[in-house]
Amino acid sequence: MDEQGDRTPSHMPRRTPISLCMIVKDEAERLPQCLESVRPLVSELIVVDTGSTDETVAIAQSFGAKTYDFPWNHNFSDARNESLKYATGDWVLVLDADEVLTPSVIPLIQQAVEKPDYLAINLLRHEVGATQSPYSLVSRLFRRHPEICFQRPYHAMIDDSVADLLQREPHWQIGELPQVAILHYGYEPGAIATRDKYEKARTTMEGFFAVHPDDPYVCSKLGALYVQMGKIEQGMALLERGLAAPQADAPVRYELHYHLGIAHARLNHTEEARQHYQAAIQQPILGRLKIGAYNNLGNLLKSMGDLPGAKRVYQQCITIASDFAIGHNNLGMTLKAMGELSAAIAHYQQAIALNPSYAEAYQNLGVALLKAGQVPQSLEAFERAIALHSEANPEEAKRLRRGLLEMGFVV
């Protein structure tokens, strides 16, 4: 009788086992795509359910996941740490149901976890649909170590426990993969509209801030949330408080300057906004993480009438991230304003190639083609823009159609 166990042929390298650990609630629609994306990488699936009323648990089990129940207590770290209890792999990968792993990063992860000195590996995440901060660096892949755990009730992360561990065991290293590893769909308009995120986040973060008033990270996150909610002066005070903290590292300082730039821009403090965006760009972090600051600085310079300056910034933006559709569209708008129609058209077309549902890019392309005398192609672009606007923004579709009728065009 054959012995059961590891059947890896002796001539093939043994892969380091990785456990996927997730917390979920009512994610029947999105969970299959997430679990399918990790099949080639992980050796086990751990799914902790916090109170689903749909088919989430059954779907997880159909993928072979080990499922566990955890009563939701409004603390993300507690739930994530519960999932870590059941992991048996040498490494842990953490995803949410609205995230998927990109296929191209899987062999890179397999190579990285073989390095004996790595304690954790930061992964680049693309925030799909986000108009601000389209990329983030997340600590979601780490060695299963008894002292690594999640902390903070809302923005749950392992960073604090890892920093403490590095103080005692300095031989460990933190790795980083510069390629996009995770696609996050939680910032799409539909996903945001269906979740009462702002108030829940505010309440949880304010509780943490009351105990940790000088933590620059929570100053950054809560301050940014206040600005987003329209409490601009309150948000700016927290962001400035975070900048004054000596322990703020480069990624946090980037966020603080970036959100102060947004706050000042909303108050029409253009010079202060420009200075903060430039300070954010100067932080020594991965280039893609600074795309939001580059893009916002370009928008600011364009609004100030500095078209050459805006052009340079947008060009830097798409040099760093050639797949950033918004950057191509914004560069196209600047080039059109400068009279460079052919170049503008090319960038609108590139934006559309990257995002075929980009209504504004089709609309801008229609305008540029019309100015260039390419009427049939222009009307095709306008027709597509109206069709896309009709789904997401019907009033804009009506306005665009009415404007074309006034010019004598029927679309």
C-alpha positions in Angstrom: 0.0 0.0 0.0 1.3 3.4 -0.9 2.0 5.8 1.9 0.0 9.0 1.9 1.6 12.4 2.2 3.7 14.7 0.1 3.9 13.3 -3.4 6.2 16.0 -4.9 8.6 14.2 -7.2 12.2 14.3 -5.9 13.5 16.1 -8.9 11.0 19.0 -8.4 11.6 21.9 -5.9 9.4 21.7 -2.8 7.2 24.7 -2.6 6.8 26.6 0.7 3.3 26.1 1.9 1.2 29.3 2.0 -2.1 29.7 3.9 -4.8 32.1 2.6 -6.5 33.7 5.6 -9.7 35.7 5.0 -12.6 37.3 7.0 -15.9 37.6 5.2 -19.5 38.6 5.6 -22.1 38.3 2.8 -19.6 38.0 0.0 -21.3 35.3 -2.1 -21.1 37.4 -5.3 -17.4 38.3 -5.1 -15.8 35.4 -3.1 -15.5 32.9 -6.1 -13.3 35.3 -8.1 -11.0 35.9 -5.1 -10.6 32.2 -4.2 -10.1 31.2 -7.9 -7.2 33.7 -8.2 -5.2 32.0 -5.4 -5.6 28.4 -6.4 -2.1 28.1 -8.1 -0.4 29.6 -5.0 -1.8 28.6 -1.7 -1.9 25.2 0.1 -4.9 25.9 2.3 -7.9 28.3 2.5 -8.9 29.6 5.9 -12.2 31.6 5.8 -13.6 33.1 9.0 -17.2 34.2 8.6 -18.5 37.1 10.8 -22.2 36.7 10.3 -23.2 36.0 6.6 -26.8 35.5 5.7 -26.1 34.5 2.1 -24.3 31.6 0.5 -20.8 32.8 1.5 -19.9 29.9 3.7 -21.2 27.3 1.3 -19.2 28.9 -1.6 -16.0 28.9 0.5 -16.5 25.2 1.4 -17.1 24.4 -2.3 -13.5 25.6 -2.9 -12.2 23.3 -0.2 -11.9 26.1 2.4 -11.9 25.4 6.2 -14.6 27.7 7.5 -15.0 29.1 11.0 -17.5 31.4 12.7 -16.6 34.5 14.6 -19.1 36.9 16.1 -18.5 40.4 14.7 -17.3 42.8 17.5 -16.5 45.8 15.3 -12.8 45.1 15.4 -11.1 43.9 12.2 -7.9 42.9 13.9 -9.7 40.5 16.3 -11.3 38.8 13.3 -8.1 38.6 11.3 -6.2 37.2 14.2 -8.9 34.6 14.6 -8.2 33.4 11.1 -4.4 33.2 11.8 -5.1 30.7 14.6 -6.1 28.0 12.1 -3.3 28.5 9.5 -0.7 25.7 9.2 1.4 27.0 6.3 4.9 28.5 6.7 3.6 31.8 5.2 0.2 33.6 5.3 -1.4 35.5 2.5 -4.3 37.8 3.6 -7.0 38.9 1.1 -10.5 40.3 1.3 -13.3 39.0 -0.9 -13.2 42.2 -3.1 -9.6 41.5 -4.0 -7.9 39.2 -6.5 -4.3 38.1 -6.9 -2.8 38.9 -10.3 -1.6 35.8 -12.1 1.7 37.3 -13.1 2.8 37.9 -9.5 2.4 34.2 -8.4 5.8 33.0 -9.5 7.4 36.1 -8.0 5.7 35.4 -4.6 6.8 31.7 -4.8 10.4 32.9 -5.3 10.2 35.5 -2.6 8.9 33.2 0.2 11.9 30.9 -0.4 14.3 33.6 0.9 15.3 32.6 4.5 15.7 36.1 5.8 12.3 37.5 4.8 9.8 38.0 7.6 7.2 39.8 5.5 6.7 40.9 1.9 4.8 44.0 1.1 2.5 43.8 -2.0 1.5 46.5 -4.4 -2.3 46.8 -4.6 -4.2 48.6 -7.4 -7.3 50.3 -6.1 -9.6 49.8 -9.1 -12.0 52.6 -9.6 -10.3 54.9 -7.1 -10.1 58.5 -8.3 -7.5 59.2 -5.6 -4.5 57.1 -4.5 -4.8 54.4 -7.2 -2.0 52.3 -5.7 -1.1 51.3 -2.1 1.5 49.1 -0.5 0.0 46.5 1.9 1.6 44.1 4.4 -0.5 41.1 3.4 2.2 38.4 3.0 4.2 37.3 6.0 5.9 34.4 7.7 3.6 32.6 10.2 5.3 33.7 13.4 3.7 33.5 16.9 4.5 37.2 17.5 3.0 38.6 14.2 -0.5 39.7 14.7 -2.9 42.3 13.5 -3.4 45.5 15.5 -5.8 48.5 15.2 -9.5 48.0 15.1 -10.3 49.5 11.6 -7.1 49.7 9.5 -6.0 46.3 10.7 -2.3 45.7 9.9 0.6 43.6 11.1 3.1 46.5 10.8 3.3 47.3 14.5 3.9 43.8 15.6 6.5 43.3 12.9 8.3 46.5 14.0 8.4 45.2 17.5 9.7 41.9 16.4 12.5 43.5 14.3 13.7 45.3 17.4 14.3 42.0 19.1 15.3 40.0 16.1 17.1 42.4 13.7 18.3 39.7 11.3 14.9 39.6 9.6 14.3 41.6 6.4 11.1 43.1 4.9 10.7 42.4 1.2 8.8 44.3 -1.4 7.4 43.3 -4.8 7.1 46.4 -7.2 4.7 44.7 -9.6 0.9 45.0 -9.0 0.0 41.9 -6.9 -3.6 42.6 -5.8 -6.5 44.1 -7.6 -8.9 45.7 -5.1 -12.5 46.4 -6.3 -13.8 48.0 -3.1 -13.4 51.5 -4.5 -15.7 51.1 -7.4 -18.7 53.5 -7.2 -21.2 50.7 -6.8 -19.3 49.1 -4.0 -18.9 52.3 -2.1 -22.6 53.2 -2.5 -23.8 50.0 -1.0 -21.7 50.2 2.2 -22.0 52.7 5.0 -18.2 52.9 5.3 -17.6 56.5 6.4 -19.5 56.6 9.6 -18.4 53.2 10.7 -14.8 54.1 10.0 -15.0 57.4 11.7 -16.5 55.9 14.9 -13.9 53.1 15.1 -10.9 55.4 14.3 -12.0 58.1 16.8 -12.0 55.4 19.5 -8.5 54.4 18.6 -7.3 58.0 18.4 -8.6 58.8 21.8 -6.1 56.3 23.2 -3.3 57.0 20.7 -3.5 60.8 20.0 0.0 61.1 18.8 0.0 58.1 16.4 0.9 59.6 13.0 -0.8 56.8 11.1 -4.2 57.3 12.7 -3.8 61.0 12.3 -3.3 60.4 8.6 -6.2 58.0 8.2 -8.7 59.9 10.4 -7.6 63.3 9.1 -8.1 62.1 5.5 -11.5 60.7 6.4 -12.6 64.1 8.0 -11.5 65.9 4.8 -13.4 63.4 2.7 -16.5 64.0 4.8 -16.3 67.7 4.5 -14.8 68.4 7.9 -11.8 70.1 6.4 -10.5 72.2 9.2 -10.8 69.3 11.6 -9.0 67.0 9.2 -6.2 69.5 8.5 -5.5 69.8 12.3 -5.1 66.1 12.5 -2.9 65.9 9.4 -0.6 68.6 10.7 -0.5 66.8 14.1 0.7 63.7 12.3 3.5 65.6 10.5 4.7 67.0 13.8 5.2 63.4 15.1 8.9 62.5 14.9 8.1 58.8 14.4 6.2 59.3 11.1 8.0 57.3 8.4 8.2 58.1 4.7 4.9 56.3 3.6 3.0 58.0 6.4 4.5 61.4 5.6 3.5 60.9 2.0 -0.1 60.3 3.1 -0.1 63.3 5.4 1.3 65.7 2.8 -0.9 64.3 0.1 -4.2 64.7 2.1 -3.1 68.2 3.2 -2.7 69.0 -0.5 -6.3 67.8 -1.1 -7.6 69.8 1.9 -5.8 73.1 0.8 -7.0 72.6 -2.8 -10.6 72.3 -1.6 -10.1 75.6 0.3 -8.6 77.2 -2.9 -5.2 77.6 -1.1 -3.4 76.8 -4.3 0.1 77.6 -3.2 -0.2 75.6 0.0 -1.7 72.7 -1.9 1.1 72.8 -4.5 3.8 72.7 -1.7 2.2 69.7 0.0 1.8 67.7 -3.3 5.5 68.4 -4.1 6.5 67.4 -0.5 4.5 64.2 -1.0 6.3 63.4 -4.3 9.7 63.9 -2.7 9.1 61.1 -0.2 11.4 58.1 -0.8 8.7 55.6 -1.5 7.8 53.4 -4.6 6.9 55.6 -7.6 3.5 54.1 -8.2 2.5 55.0 -4.7 2.9 58.7 -5.6 0.7 58.6 -8.6 -2.1 60.3 -6.7 0.1 63.3 -5.8 1.5 63.6 -9.3 -2.0 63.5 -10.8 -3.4 66.0 -8.3 -0.5 68.4 -8.8 -1.1 68.2 -12.6 -4.8 69.1 -12.0 -3.8 72.0 -9.7 -1.3 73.4 -12.2 -3.8 73.1 -15.1 -6.4 75.0 -13.0 -3.9 77.7 -12.4 -3.2 78.1 -16.1 0.3 76.6 -16.0 -0.3 74.2 -18.9 3.4 73.4 -19.6 3.9 72.6 -15.9 0.8 70.4 -15.9 2.0 68.7 -19.0 5.4 67.8 -17.4 3.7 66.4 -14.3 1.2 64.3 -16.2 4.1 63.0 -18.4 6.0 62.0 -15.2 2.8 60.3 -14.0 2.3 58.1 -17.0 6.1 57.4 -17.2 5.8 55.8 -13.8 2.5 54.1 -14.5 1.9 53.8 -18.2 -1.3 51.9 -17.4 -2.9 54.8 -15.5 -5.9 55.7 -17.7 -6.8 58.8 -15.8 -3.3 60.2 -16.3 -3.5 59.7 -20.1 -6.9 61.4 -20.2 -5.7 64.4 -18.1 -2.6 64.7 -20.3 -4.9 64.7 -23.3 -6.9 67.5 -21.9 -3.8 69.6 -21.3 -2.4 68.9 -24.8 -5.8 69.9 -26.3 -5.7 73.1 -24.4 -2.2 73.7 -25.7 -3.4 73.1 -29.3 -1.6 69.8 -29.7 -4.6 67.9 -31.0 -2.9 64.9 -32.5 -1.0 64.1 -29.3 -4.2 64.7 -27.3 -6.2 62.3 -29.5 -3.5 59.6 -29.0 -3.6 59.9 -25.2 -7.4 59.8 -25.2 -7.3 56.7 -27.3 -4.7 55.2 -24.9 -7.0 56.0 -21.9 -9.9 54.2 -23.7 -7.7 51.2 -24.5 -6.8 50.9 -20.8 -10.4 51.5 -19.7 -13.0 50.7 -22.4 -15.8 52.1 -20.1 -14.2 55.5 -19.6 -17.0 57.8 -20.6 -15.1 61.0 -20.1 -12.3 59.9 -22.3 -14.7 59.1 -25.1 -16.3 62.5 -24.7 -13.0 64.3 -24.7 -11.9 62.3 -27.7 -15.1 63.3 -29.5 -14.3 67.0 -28.8 -10.7 66.7 -30.1 -11.7 64.8 -33.2 -14.4 67.4 -34.0 -11.8 70.2 -33.6 -9.5 68.2 -35.9 -12.2 68.0 -38.6 -12.7 64.2 -38.2 -16.5 64.5 -37.9 -17.6 60.8 -38.4 -15.0 59.5 -36.0 -16.0 62.3 -33.5 -19.7 61.3 -33.7 -18.7 57.7 -33.0 -16.8 58.7 -29.9 -19.7 60.9 -28.7 -22.2 58.1 -29.3 -20.1 55.8 -27.1 -19.8 58.4 -24.5 -23.5 58.9 -24.4 -24.1 55.2 -24.1 -21.7 54.9 -21.1 -23.0 58.1 -19.4 -26.6 56.7 -19.8 -25.7 53.9 -17.4 -23.8 55.8 -14.8 -24.7 59.5 -15.2 -28.0 59.9 -17.2 -28.1 63.7 -16.7 -24.6 64.1 -18.4 -25.8 61.9 -21.2 -28.8 64.2 -21.8 -26.7 67.3 -21.6 -24.2 65.9 -24.1 -26.9 64.8 -26.5 -28.6 68.2 -26.2 -25.3 70.0 -26.9 -24.7 68.0 -30.0 -28.3 68.7 -31.3 -27.7 72.4 -30.8 -24.6 72.0 -33.1 -26.7 70.2 -35.7 -25.6 66.6 -34.9 -28.0 63.8 -34.2 -26.4 61.0 -32.1 
